[in-house]
Amino acid sequence: MGVSDWRLARAVSQLGQLGVVSGTALDVILPRRLEMGDPGGHVRRALAHFPIPDVAQRILSRYFSPNPKPSGRPFKSKPMPSEAPSRAALELLVASNFVEVFLAREGHDGPVGINYLEKLQPPTLPSIYGAMLAGVSVVLMGAGIPHAIPGILDRFSQGLPAELSLDVQGTQSAAHPPLRFDPREFWSDAPATLPRPAFYAIVSSATLAQMLVKRSTGAVNGFVIENYTAGGHNAPPRGMMQLSREGEPIYGQRDHADLDAIRALGLPFWLAGSFGSPEGLADALARGAAGVQVGTAFAFCRESGLDDMLKYKVLNMAISGSLKVHTDPLASPTGFPFKVLVVPGTRAAPDARPGRICDLGYLRHAYEKEDGTLGWRCPAEPVEDYIRKGGNPQDTQGRMCICNGLVASIGLGQTRPDGSTELPLLTAGDEVTSIHRFLPAGQQSYAAADVVRTLLAGIGQGAPHTPAPAAAAGH
């Protein structure tokens, strides 16, 4: 959420690689940037190019302040994701995705991608449409089975409405209506056609890759094969979940993707998770991959959206050898294991401030109420609220508010009524302990160019410049 932002994606794309922005929570990040005064005027510059001026003006009128928000004042609220978004919510989703991709593409001709989570369904359709309006080159999606996305890209490219089935817990009645977005209903002057971006599914197994090729609603153009050492959400181990002495999921040989089967699909693929090194890239190319996806190394470079003090702290901990990454099987409300970086002053620290608040709602689950209507609940919200909504109290154990924590990590944490500010939550892959390898001699920070230069060291001039160092951290 905001770590892999437009600055980082643009820097990576300008270096000849595929820069990828995170598409998660852009509809909260954009207004908070505006409330902080929009330093540099970047958001306002992008909104000036948004093809629906009235929408851009409404967003500016509500959120922009010429002076940064005072530290003790909370950010304005914005609509929570739901199956029936308001007009204002749709406008914010479309415009925020447009802005992020527009800024990432500005000033160069390199490709730019955007990364979404399949588990976050309500924002998906308007978000993709906004990114396509800005000319996004690639859409990536993981954390689920994104078989409907290729067909959605096809329909939006033809100016047609698209639908997406909503996962609903406890459904007893007839199927609930799908989520729907119609470009013509949103905008009477919607273009008849848009360039169709490539679609890369993020998967952890050959079985899932094969299923997507056979059953997707449109063409899958490639895969990112992500193993369990990558940052963010990980696929759970195959079979029964077993935990180590440290309380982490135990992975085994069955959890390594069958690359022979993936190669047989005839589509390009990139390897992710502990491939962010010259040796890792060489190994990936030797296995037939088109390259590697790198998130952790870029997350702590100068151009990333992560708070600068957090970068400095993590780099120093890496140098001292005191960094620890914990694969938490319970932290994320999605139910997927989630990599948590244990750093003082963050939610993962032993003295972290307790409390359960769900006011962003990206990881809420849709559920069917007794009267057959839809409700929304999150295992990380206050336990009494979750139980009141019919949730199992066991589902709440060990959960963290991922949404607020990740947004706080980019310096946009919400101020609470007691005057406190949300603590940041950091996620990173296992390779974070060696990120100091990218530091130039005598320097205390490193740039995206240092990452790319290091990764490509030793690769011959004839080797392909892969879309490898994709800035996909922070999803």
SEVEX-977395 format. One record per residue (C-alpha): residue number from 1; x, y, z. Coordinates in nm, 3 decimals. Layout:
+-----+---------+---------+---------+
! seq !       X !       Y !       Z !
+-----+---------+---------+---------+
! NUM !       X !       Y !       Z !
...
+-----+---------+---------+---------+
end
This chain:
+-----+---------+---------+---------+
! seq !       X !       Y !       Z !
+-----+---------+---------+---------+
!   1 !   0.000 !   0.000 !   0.000 !
!   2 !   0.187 !   0.302 !  -0.128 !
!   3 !   0.540 !   0.166 !  -0.082 !
!   4 !   0.565 !   0.078 !  -0.449 !
!   5 !   0.436 !   0.419 !  -0.556 !
!   6 !   0.462 !   0.618 !  -0.877 !
!   7 !   0.807 !   0.756 !  -0.800 !
!   8 !   0.954 !   0.410 !  -0.757 !
!   9 !   0.774 !   0.262 !  -1.057 !
!  10 !   0.883 !   0.551 !  -1.278 !
!  11 !   1.244 !   0.518 !  -1.165 !
!  12 !   1.245 !   0.144 !  -1.240 !
!  13 !   1.078 !   0.190 !  -1.578 !
!  14 !   1.330 !   0.458 !  -1.674 !
!  15 !   1.603 !   0.202 !  -1.603 !
!  16 !   1.465 !  -0.030 !  -1.872 !
!  17 !   1.268 !  -0.261 !  -1.645 !
!  18 !   0.898 !  -0.298 !  -1.564 !
!  19 !   0.804 !  -0.058 !  -1.285 !
!  20 !   0.492 !  -0.165 !  -1.097 !
!  21 !   0.274 !   0.048 !  -0.870 !
!  22 !   0.063 !  -0.101 !  -0.595 !
!  23 !  -0.304 !  -0.052 !  -0.673 !
!  24 !  -0.419 !  -0.120 !  -0.319 !
!  25 !  -0.576 !   0.164 !  -0.115 !
!  26 !  -0.502 !   0.434 !  -0.370 !
!  27 !  -0.842 !   0.584 !  -0.293 !
!  28 !  -0.723 !   0.662 !   0.060 !
!  29 !  -0.364 !   0.748 !  -0.031 !
!  30 !  -0.456 !   1.012 !  -0.291 !
!  31 !  -0.686 !   1.218 !  -0.065 !
!  32 !  -0.436 !   1.202 !   0.221 !
!  33 !  -0.163 !   1.329 !  -0.010 !
!  34 !  -0.392 !   1.618 !  -0.098 !
!  35 !  -0.466 !   1.689 !   0.268 !
!  36 !  -0.092 !   1.705 !   0.329 !
!  37 !  -0.070 !   1.988 !   0.078 !
!  38 !   0.030 !   1.781 !  -0.227 !
!  39 !   0.404 !   1.859 !  -0.205 !
!  40 !   0.540 !   1.922 !  -0.552 !
!  41 !   0.188 !   1.951 !  -0.693 !
!  42 !   0.210 !   1.605 !  -0.847 !
!  43 !  -0.142 !   1.487 !  -0.767 !
!  44 !  -0.293 !   1.812 !  -0.894 !
!  45 !  -0.085 !   1.793 !  -1.211 !
!  46 !  -0.211 !   1.440 !  -1.281 !
!  47 !  -0.571 !   1.533 !  -1.199 !
!  48 !  -0.545 !   1.818 !  -1.452 !
!  49 !  -0.503 !   1.544 !  -1.714 !
!  50 !  -0.790 !   1.330 !  -1.585 !
!  51 !  -1.039 !   1.316 !  -1.873 !
!  52 !  -1.341 !   1.405 !  -1.657 !
!  53 !  -1.268 !   1.755 !  -1.520 !
!  54 !  -1.577 !   1.769 !  -1.300 !
!  55 !  -1.464 !   1.456 !  -1.112 !
!  56 !  -1.116 !   1.598 !  -1.060 !
!  57 !  -1.260 !   1.924 !  -0.930 !
!  58 !  -1.490 !   1.748 !  -0.683 !
!  59 !  -1.197 !   1.553 !  -0.541 !
!  60 !  -0.984 !   1.865 !  -0.511 !
!  61 !  -1.265 !   2.062 !  -0.349 !
!  62 !  -1.317 !   1.798 !  -0.084 !
!  63 !  -0.961 !   1.701 !   0.001 !
!  64 !  -0.698 !   1.951 !  -0.113 !
!  65 !  -0.548 !   2.185 !   0.144 !
!  66 !  -0.278 !   2.437 !   0.045 !
!  67 !  -0.113 !   2.375 !   0.381 !
!  68 !  -0.023 !   2.036 !   0.531 !
!  69 !  -0.275 !   1.895 !   0.774 !
!  70 !  -0.183 !   1.981 !   1.137 !
!  71 !  -0.035 !   1.680 !   1.315 !
!  72 !  -0.315 !   1.657 !   1.571 !
!  73 !  -0.602 !   1.663 !   1.323 !
!  74 !  -0.731 !   1.339 !   1.171 !
!  75 !  -0.753 !   1.280 !   0.800 !
!  76 !  -1.098 !   1.308 !   0.649 !
!  77 !  -1.294 !   0.987 !   0.619 !
!  78 !  -1.366 !   0.832 !   0.284 !
!  79 !  -1.623 !   0.571 !   0.176 !
!  80 !  -1.552 !   0.212 !   0.278 !
!  81 !  -1.539 !  -0.048 !  -0.003 !
!  82 !  -1.873 !  -0.223 !  -0.052 !
!  83 !  -2.089 !  -0.399 !  -0.308 !
!  84 !  -2.285 !  -0.079 !  -0.373 !
!  85 !  -2.032 !   0.207 !  -0.385 !
!  86 !  -2.152 !   0.564 !  -0.393 !
!  87 !  -2.076 !   0.789 !  -0.688 !
!  88 !  -1.811 !   0.962 !  -0.478 !
!  89 !  -1.646 !   0.628 !  -0.398 !
!  90 !  -1.636 !   0.529 !  -0.766 !
!  91 !  -1.491 !   0.864 !  -0.866 !
!  92 !  -1.216 !   0.835 !  -0.607 !
!  93 !  -1.126 !   0.482 !  -0.718 !
!  94 !  -1.112 !   0.561 !  -1.089 !
!  95 !  -0.926 !   0.891 !  -1.044 !
!  96 !  -0.674 !   0.764 !  -0.788 !
!  97 !  -0.569 !   0.471 !  -1.008 !
!  98 !  -0.546 !   0.703 !  -1.308 !
!  99 !  -0.325 !   0.945 !  -1.113 !
! 100 !  -0.082 !   0.678 !  -0.990 !
! 101 !  -0.031 !   0.527 !  -1.335 !
! 102 !  -0.019 !   0.867 !  -1.508 !
! 103 !   0.259 !   0.987 !  -1.277 !
! 104 !   0.451 !   0.660 !  -1.309 !
! 105 !   0.439 !   0.689 !  -1.691 !
! 106 !   0.521 !   1.059 !  -1.705 !
! 107 !   0.835 !   1.161 !  -1.894 !
! 108 !   0.941 !   0.827 !  -2.046 !
! 109 !   0.824 !   0.550 !  -2.280 !
! 110 !   0.894 !   0.251 !  -2.055 !
! 111 !   0.619 !   0.009 !  -1.949 !
! 112 !   0.435 !   0.052 !  -1.619 !
! 113 !   0.231 !  -0.214 !  -1.442 !
! 114 !  -0.013 !  -0.216 !  -1.152 !
! 115 !  -0.058 !  -0.485 !  -0.890 !
! 116 !  -0.391 !  -0.578 !  -0.725 !
! 117 !  -0.506 !  -0.839 !  -0.472 !
! 118 !  -0.782 !  -1.077 !  -0.579 !
! 119 !  -0.911 !  -1.084 !  -0.220 !
! 120 !  -0.995 !  -0.712 !  -0.241 !
! 121 !  -1.291 !  -0.743 !  -0.475 !
! 122 !  -1.516 !  -0.434 !  -0.437 !
! 123 !  -1.255 !  -0.182 !  -0.563 !
! 124 !  -1.129 !  -0.402 !  -0.849 !
! 125 !  -1.343 !  -0.297 !  -1.146 !
! 126 !  -1.327 !   0.084 !  -1.113 !
! 127 !  -0.959 !   0.059 !  -1.014 !
! 128 !  -0.866 !  -0.135 !  -1.327 !
! 129 !  -1.066 !   0.102 !  -1.546 !
! 130 !  -0.884 !   0.404 !  -1.399 !
! 131 !  -0.546 !   0.241 !  -1.458 !
! 132 !  -0.643 !   0.160 !  -1.818 !
! 133 !  -0.750 !   0.520 !  -1.878 !
! 134 !  -0.394 !   0.619 !  -1.788 !
! 135 !  -0.243 !   0.361 !  -2.027 !
! 136 !  -0.118 !   0.094 !  -1.788 !
! 137 !   0.089 !  -0.173 !  -1.967 !
! 138 !   0.047 !  -0.471 !  -1.736 !
! 139 !  -0.203 !  -0.574 !  -1.469 !
! 140 !  -0.074 !  -0.820 !  -1.209 !
! 141 !  -0.290 !  -0.994 !  -0.952 !
! 142 !  -0.236 !  -1.253 !  -0.680 !
! 143 !  -0.374 !  -1.355 !  -0.339 !
! 144 !  -0.650 !  -1.564 !  -0.490 !
! 145 !  -0.760 !  -1.710 !  -0.823 !
! 146 !  -0.797 !  -1.418 !  -1.066 !
! 147 !  -0.955 !  -1.611 !  -1.353 !
! 148 !  -1.207 !  -1.333 !  -1.429 !
! 149 !  -0.954 !  -1.053 !  -1.475 !
! 150 !  -0.841 !  -1.127 !  -1.836 !
! 151 !  -1.200 !  -1.106 !  -1.958 !
! 152 !  -1.254 !  -0.783 !  -1.765 !
! 153 !  -0.952 !  -0.632 !  -1.940 !
! 154 !  -1.096 !  -0.744 !  -2.274 !
! 155 !  -1.434 !  -0.582 !  -2.206 !
! 156 !  -1.296 !  -0.253 !  -2.078 !
! 157 !  -1.066 !  -0.237 !  -2.381 !
! 158 !  -1.381 !  -0.257 !  -2.597 !
! 159 !  -1.567 !   0.008 !  -2.395 !
! 160 !  -1.805 !  -0.253 !  -2.252 !
! 161 !  -1.931 !  -0.303 !  -1.895 !
! 162 !  -1.771 !  -0.578 !  -1.688 !
! 163 !  -1.881 !  -0.791 !  -1.394 !
! 164 !  -1.700 !  -0.971 !  -1.113 !
! 165 !  -1.851 !  -1.231 !  -0.883 !
! 166 !  -1.838 !  -1.139 !  -0.516 !
! 167 !  -1.729 !  -1.401 !  -0.265 !
! 168 !  -1.989 !  -1.412 !   0.012 !
! 169 !  -1.947 !  -1.611 !   0.332 !
! 170 !  -2.239 !  -1.817 !   0.457 !
! 171 !  -2.447 !  -1.787 !   0.141 !
! 172 !  -2.774 !  -1.979 !   0.178 !
! 173 !  -2.999 !  -1.800 !  -0.069 !
! 174 !  -2.965 !  -1.758 !  -0.444 !
! 175 !  -2.640 !  -1.613 !  -0.572 !
! 176 !  -2.587 !  -1.249 !  -0.496 !
! 177 !  -2.560 !  -1.005 !  -0.789 !
! 178 !  -2.207 !  -0.960 !  -0.918 !
! 179 !  -2.008 !  -0.643 !  -0.885 !
! 180 !  -2.050 !  -0.434 !  -1.199 !
! 181 !  -1.888 !  -0.132 !  -1.361 !
! 182 !  -2.010 !   0.027 !  -1.683 !
! 183 !  -1.779 !   0.290 !  -1.836 !
! 184 !  -2.074 !   0.455 !  -2.014 !
! 185 !  -2.274 !   0.487 !  -1.694 !
! 186 !  -1.974 !   0.636 !  -1.520 !
! 187 !  -1.889 !   0.870 !  -1.806 !
! 188 !  -2.108 !   0.943 !  -2.108 !
! 189 !  -1.802 !   1.033 !  -2.319 !
! 190 !  -1.612 !   0.715 !  -2.232 !
! 191 !  -1.381 !   0.612 !  -2.518 !
! 192 !  -1.505 !   0.328 !  -2.735 !
! 193 !  -1.171 !   0.147 !  -2.706 !
! 194 !  -0.871 !   0.144 !  -2.474 !
! 195 !  -0.537 !  -0.041 !  -2.507 !
! 196 !  -0.570 !  -0.381 !  -2.343 !
! 197 !  -0.287 !  -0.432 !  -2.090 !
! 198 !  -0.115 !  -0.767 !  -2.056 !
! 199 !  -0.222 !  -0.979 !  -1.761 !
! 200 !   0.027 !  -1.158 !  -1.535 !
! 201 !  -0.115 !  -1.382 !  -1.265 !
! 202 !   0.084 !  -1.414 !  -0.943 !
! 203 !   0.073 !  -1.781 !  -0.842 !
! 204 !   0.263 !  -2.024 !  -0.624 !
! 205 !   0.199 !  -2.353 !  -0.807 !
! 206 !   0.191 !  -2.503 !  -1.155 !
! 207 !  -0.156 !  -2.639 !  -1.082 !
! 208 !  -0.298 !  -2.290 !  -1.039 !
! 209 !  -0.113 !  -2.164 !  -1.347 !
! 210 !  -0.253 !  -2.450 !  -1.555 !
! 211 !  -0.605 !  -2.386 !  -1.428 !
! 212 !  -0.584 !  -2.017 !  -1.514 !
! 213 !  -0.469 !  -2.091 !  -1.867 !
! 214 !  -0.761 !  -2.328 !  -1.920 !
! 215 !  -1.042 !  -2.149 !  -1.738 !
! 216 !  -0.971 !  -1.777 !  -1.746 !
! 217 !  -1.221 !  -1.555 !  -1.925 !
! 218 !  -0.952 !  -1.418 !  -2.154 !
! 219 !  -0.584 !  -1.447 !  -2.235 !
! 220 !  -0.330 !  -1.487 !  -1.955 !
! 221 !  -0.006 !  -1.338 !  -2.084 !
! 222 !   0.239 !  -1.459 !  -1.821 !
! 223 !   0.297 !  -1.558 !  -1.461 !
! 224 !   0.488 !  -1.441 !  -1.158 !
! 225 !   0.582 !  -1.754 !  -0.964 !
! 226 !   0.607 !  -1.641 !  -0.602 !
! 227 !   0.742 !  -1.863 !  -0.329 !
! 228 !   0.693 !  -1.844 !   0.045 !
! 229 !   1.001 !  -1.630 !   0.115 !
! 230 !   0.850 !  -1.328 !  -0.062 !
! 231 !   0.719 !  -1.030 !   0.132 !
! 232 !   0.354 !  -0.949 !   0.193 !
! 233 !   0.101 !  -1.230 !   0.171 !
! 234 !   0.224 !  -1.585 !   0.112 !
! 235 !   0.032 !  -1.886 !  -0.008 !
! 236 !  -0.035 !  -2.126 !   0.283 !
! 237 !   0.159 !  -2.454 !   0.290 !
! 238 !   0.002 !  -2.741 !   0.101 !
! 239 !  -0.173 !  -2.987 !   0.328 !
! 240 !  -0.241 !  -2.938 !   0.698 !
! 241 !  -0.095 !  -2.623 !   0.849 !
! 242 !   0.190 !  -2.701 !   1.088 !
! 243 !   0.382 !  -2.440 !   1.282 !
! 244 !   0.747 !  -2.421 !   1.380 !
! 245 !   0.870 !  -2.353 !   1.731 !
! 246 !   0.865 !  -1.983 !   1.640 !
! 247 !   0.499 !  -2.007 !   1.538 !
! 248 !   0.563 !  -1.985 !   1.164 !
! 249 !   0.409 !  -2.207 !   0.894 !
! 250 !   0.633 !  -2.497 !   0.795 !
! 251 !   0.687 !  -2.523 !   0.422 !
! 252 !   0.830 !  -2.821 !   0.238 !
! 253 !   0.920 !  -2.953 !  -0.103 !
! 254 !   0.555 !  -2.970 !  -0.208 !
! 255 !   0.540 !  -2.591 !  -0.178 !
! 256 !   0.794 !  -2.534 !  -0.454 !
! 257 !   0.637 !  -2.475 !  -0.794 !
! 258 !   0.696 !  -2.733 !  -1.067 !
! 259 !   0.885 !  -2.519 !  -1.316 !
! 260 !   0.890 !  -2.795 !  -1.578 !
! 261 !   0.510 !  -2.786 !  -1.585 !
! 262 !   0.506 !  -2.407 !  -1.595 !
! 263 !   0.756 !  -2.397 !  -1.883 !
! 264 !   0.533 !  -2.639 !  -2.072 !
! 265 !   0.256 !  -2.376 !  -2.076 !
! 266 !   0.464 !  -2.176 !  -2.322 !
! 267 !   0.410 !  -1.843 !  -2.147 !
! 268 !   0.678 !  -1.615 !  -2.000 !
! 269 !   0.722 !  -1.634 !  -1.625 !
! 270 !   0.917 !  -1.446 !  -1.361 !
! 271 !   1.039 !  -1.587 !  -1.030 !
! 272 !   0.974 !  -1.402 !  -0.704 !
! 273 !   1.082 !  -1.453 !  -0.346 !
! 274 !   1.457 !  -1.453 !  -0.262 !
! 275 !   1.567 !  -1.391 !  -0.621 !
! 276 !   1.669 !  -1.030 !  -0.559 !
! 277 !   2.042 !  -1.081 !  -0.612 !
! 278 !   2.277 !  -1.126 !  -0.909 !
! 279 !   2.291 !  -1.497 !  -0.827 !
! 280 !   1.913 !  -1.514 !  -0.798 !
! 281 !   1.861 !  -1.350 !  -1.137 !
! 282 !   2.118 !  -1.577 !  -1.302 !
! 283 !   1.952 !  -1.880 !  -1.143 !
! 284 !   1.608 !  -1.771 !  -1.264 !
! 285 !   1.730 !  -1.721 !  -1.621 !
! 286 !   1.897 !  -2.062 !  -1.611 !
! 287 !   1.564 !  -2.216 !  -1.512 !
! 288 !   1.394 !  -2.067 !  -1.815 !
! 289 !   1.238 !  -1.765 !  -1.648 !
! 290 !   1.212 !  -1.435 !  -1.833 !
! 291 !   1.352 !  -1.269 !  -1.522 !
! 292 !   1.263 !  -1.201 !  -1.161 !
! 293 !   1.021 !  -0.985 !  -0.969 !
! 294 !   1.190 !  -0.785 !  -0.693 !
! 295 !   1.003 !  -0.610 !  -0.415 !
! 296 !   1.202 !  -0.607 !  -0.092 !
! 297 !   1.519 !  -0.449 !  -0.233 !
! 298 !   1.321 !  -0.166 !  -0.389 !
! 299 !   1.101 !  -0.112 !  -0.082 !
! 300 !   1.395 !   0.040 !   0.109 !
! 301 !   1.551 !   0.245 !  -0.171 !
! 302 !   1.534 !   0.623 !  -0.183 !
! 303 !   1.251 !   0.638 !  -0.438 !
! 304 !   1.006 !   0.412 !  -0.253 !
! 305 !   0.708 !   0.555 !  -0.066 !
! 306 !   0.816 !   0.408 !   0.267 !
! 307 !   0.877 !   0.662 !   0.544 !
! 308 !   1.244 !   0.770 !   0.532 !
! 309 !   1.304 !   0.714 !   0.903 !
! 310 !   1.178 !   0.356 !   0.870 !
! 311 !   1.413 !   0.296 !   0.577 !
! 312 !   1.704 !   0.429 !   0.778 !
! 313 !   1.614 !   0.216 !   1.079 !
! 314 !   1.573 !  -0.104 !   0.877 !
! 315 !   1.898 !  -0.049 !   0.687 !
! 316 !   2.089 !  -0.004 !   1.012 !
! 317 !   1.930 !  -0.315 !   1.157 !
! 318 !   2.029 !  -0.507 !   0.845 !
! 319 !   2.387 !  -0.388 !   0.881 !
! 320 !   2.394 !  -0.489 !   1.248 !
! 321 !   2.235 !  -0.826 !   1.179 !
! 322 !   1.940 !  -0.762 !   1.413 !
! 323 !   1.656 !  -0.779 !   1.158 !
! 324 !   1.393 !  -1.048 !   1.191 !
! 325 !   1.111 !  -1.140 !   0.955 !
! 326 !   0.822 !  -1.335 !   1.105 !
! 327 !   0.584 !  -1.525 !   0.880 !
! 328 !   0.266 !  -1.477 !   1.081 !
! 329 !  -0.009 !  -1.731 !   1.004 !
! 330 !  -0.279 !  -1.519 !   1.173 !
! 331 !  -0.193 !  -1.150 !   1.128 !
! 332 !  -0.378 !  -1.090 !   0.802 !
! 333 !  -0.760 !  -1.089 !   0.795 !
! 334 !  -0.736 !  -1.258 !   0.453 !
! 335 !  -0.636 !  -1.587 !   0.614 !
! 336 !  -0.310 !  -1.598 !   0.417 !
! 337 !   0.024 !  -1.605 !   0.605 !
! 338 !   0.176 !  -1.258 !   0.611 !
! 339 !   0.540 !  -1.154 !   0.642 !
! 340 !   0.587 !  -0.906 !   0.929 !
! 341 !   0.914 !  -0.721 !   0.980 !
! 342 !   0.988 !  -0.694 !   1.353 !
! 343 !   1.110 !  -0.337 !   1.408 !
! 344 !   1.087 !  -0.115 !   1.719 !
! 345 !   0.817 !   0.149 !   1.694 !
! 346 !   0.594 !  -0.057 !   1.465 !
! 347 !   0.289 !  -0.275 !   1.520 !
! 348 !   0.510 !  -0.583 !   1.533 !
! 349 !   0.715 !  -0.455 !   1.827 !
! 350 !   0.648 !  -0.616 !   2.167 !
! 351 !   0.531 !  -0.283 !   2.311 !
! 352 !   0.305 !  -0.196 !   2.016 !
! 353 !  -0.013 !  -0.009 !   2.100 !
! 354 !  -0.308 !  -0.248 !   2.125 !
! 355 !  -0.648 !  -0.173 !   1.982 !
! 356 !  -0.881 !  -0.284 !   1.705 !
! 357 !  -1.017 !  -0.037 !   1.453 !
! 358 !  -1.163 !  -0.110 !   1.110 !
! 359 !  -1.223 !   0.218 !   0.931 !
! 360 !  -1.055 !   0.154 !   0.595 !
! 361 !  -1.214 !  -0.184 !   0.535 !
! 362 !  -1.015 !  -0.320 !   0.243 !
! 363 !  -0.983 !  -0.667 !   0.395 !
! 364 !  -1.341 !  -0.698 !   0.515 !
! 365 !  -1.536 !  -1.008 !   0.414 !
! 366 !  -1.883 !  -1.000 !   0.264 !
! 367 !  -2.127 !  -1.225 !   0.450 !
! 368 !  -2.494 !  -1.306 !   0.422 !
! 369 !  -2.718 !  -1.186 !   0.704 !
! 370 !  -3.016 !  -1.383 !   0.831 !
! 371 !  -3.249 !  -1.177 !   0.611 !
! 372 !  -3.046 !  -1.265 !   0.302 !
! 373 !  -2.887 !  -0.923 !   0.260 !
! 374 !  -2.514 !  -0.857 !   0.256 !
! 375 !  -2.308 !  -0.737 !   0.549 !
! 376 !  -1.937 !  -0.672 !   0.595 !
! 377 !  -1.707 !  -0.780 !   0.877 !
! 378 !  -1.334 !  -0.806 !   0.941 !
! 379 !  -1.158 !  -1.048 !   1.181 !
! 380 !  -0.933 !  -0.755 !   1.283 !
! 381 !  -1.221 !  -0.528 !   1.388 !
! 382 !  -1.332 !  -0.508 !   1.755 !
! 383 !  -1.412 !  -0.862 !   1.864 !
! 384 !  -1.757 !  -0.772 !   1.995 !
! 385 !  -1.848 !  -0.618 !   1.658 !
! 386 !  -1.731 !  -0.926 !   1.471 !
! 387 !  -1.930 !  -1.159 !   1.696 !
! 388 !  -2.239 !  -0.937 !   1.671 !
! 389 !  -2.221 !  -0.982 !   1.294 !
! 390 !  -2.224 !  -1.360 !   1.333 !
! 391 !  -1.848 !  -1.412 !   1.309 !
! 392 !  -1.662 !  -1.689 !   1.488 !
! 393 !  -1.460 !  -1.536 !   1.775 !
! 394 !  -1.174 !  -1.778 !   1.699 !
! 395 !  -1.126 !  -1.599 !   1.367 !
! 396 !  -1.024 !  -1.282 !   1.551 !
! 397 !  -0.730 !  -1.434 !   1.739 !
! 398 !  -0.395 !  -1.284 !   1.644 !
! 399 !  -0.531 !  -1.056 !   1.373 !
! 400 !  -0.373 !  -0.718 !   1.297 !
! 401 !  -0.517 !  -0.415 !   1.122 !
! 402 !  -0.311 !  -0.454 !   0.807 !
! 403 !  -0.478 !  -0.163 !   0.626 !
! 404 !  -0.406 !   0.112 !   0.879 !
! 405 !  -0.060 !  -0.025 !   0.956 !
! 406 !   0.057 !  -0.031 !   0.596 !
! 407 !  -0.079 !   0.316 !   0.522 !
! 408 !   0.100 !   0.444 !   0.832 !
! 409 !   0.428 !   0.302 !   0.699 !
! 410 !   0.423 !   0.560 !   0.417 !
! 411 !   0.372 !   0.849 !   0.659 !
! 412 !  -0.005 !   0.876 !   0.622 !
! 413 !  -0.119 !   0.715 !   0.947 !
! 414 !  -0.451 !   0.824 !   1.090 !
! 415 !  -0.466 !   1.038 !   1.404 !
! 416 !  -0.700 !   0.893 !   1.666 !
! 417 !  -0.929 !   1.079 !   1.911 !
! 418 !  -0.678 !   1.027 !   2.194 !
! 419 !  -0.413 !   1.210 !   1.991 !
! 420 !  -0.216 !   0.899 !   1.902 !
! 421 !  -0.119 !   0.810 !   1.546 !
! 422 !  -0.151 !   0.466 !   1.392 !
! 423 !   0.168 !   0.266 !   1.420 !
! 424 !   0.327 !   0.150 !   1.095 !
! 425 !   0.337 !  -0.214 !   0.991 !
! 426 !   0.628 !  -0.328 !   0.776 !
! 427 !   0.635 !  -0.629 !   0.549 !
! 428 !   0.937 !  -0.762 !   0.362 !
! 429 !   1.069 !  -1.084 !   0.220 !
! 430 !   1.336 !  -1.296 !   0.382 !
! 431 !   1.607 !  -1.121 !   0.176 !
! 432 !   1.558 !  -0.799 !   0.373 !
! 433 !   1.843 !  -0.903 !   0.601 !
! 434 !   2.087 !  -0.846 !   0.314 !
! 435 !   1.954 !  -0.521 !   0.164 !
! 436 !   2.268 !  -0.338 !   0.273 !
! 437 !   2.439 !  -0.509 !  -0.023 !
! 438 !   2.290 !  -0.232 !  -0.240 !
! 439 !   2.453 !   0.051 !  -0.044 !
! 440 !   2.728 !   0.227 !  -0.243 !
! 441 !   3.053 !   0.261 !  -0.050 !
! 442 !   3.032 !   0.533 !   0.211 !
! 443 !   2.659 !   0.593 !   0.158 !
! 444 !   2.371 !   0.559 !   0.408 !
! 445 !   2.102 !   0.502 !   0.146 !
! 446 !   2.071 !   0.356 !  -0.202 !
! 447 !   1.870 !   0.428 !  -0.515 !
! 448 !   1.664 !   0.211 !  -0.748 !
! 449 !   1.951 !   0.240 !  -0.996 !
! 450 !   2.182 !   0.076 !  -0.742 !
! 451 !   1.943 !  -0.218 !  -0.716 !
! 452 !   1.919 !  -0.264 !  -1.092 !
! 453 !   2.294 !  -0.226 !  -1.142 !
! 454 !   2.366 !  -0.483 !  -0.872 !
! 455 !   2.111 !  -0.731 !  -1.004 !
! 456 !   2.237 !  -0.710 !  -1.362 !
! 457 !   2.603 !  -0.738 !  -1.262 !
! 458 !   2.755 !  -1.038 !  -1.433 !
! 459 !   2.469 !  -1.079 !  -1.682 !
! 460 !   2.612 !  -1.063 !  -2.034 !
! 461 !   2.528 !  -0.784 !  -2.273 !
! 462 !   2.329 !  -1.028 !  -2.481 !
! 463 !   2.106 !  -1.127 !  -2.195 !
! 464 !   1.749 !  -0.993 !  -2.208 !
! 465 !   1.667 !  -0.685 !  -2.008 !
! 466 !   1.384 !  -0.847 !  -1.827 !
! 467 !   1.086 !  -0.687 !  -1.657 !
! 468 !   1.263 !  -0.826 !  -1.355 !
! 469 !   1.313 !  -0.557 !  -1.096 !
! 470 !   0.940 !  -0.491 !  -1.076 !
! 471 !   0.863 !  -0.255 !  -0.790 !
! 472 !   0.583 !  -0.462 !  -0.648 !
! 473 !   0.652 !  -0.425 !  -0.279 !
! 474 !   0.388 !  -0.316 !  -0.032 !
! 475 !   0.085 !  -0.491 !  -0.181 !
+-----+---------+---------+---------+
end
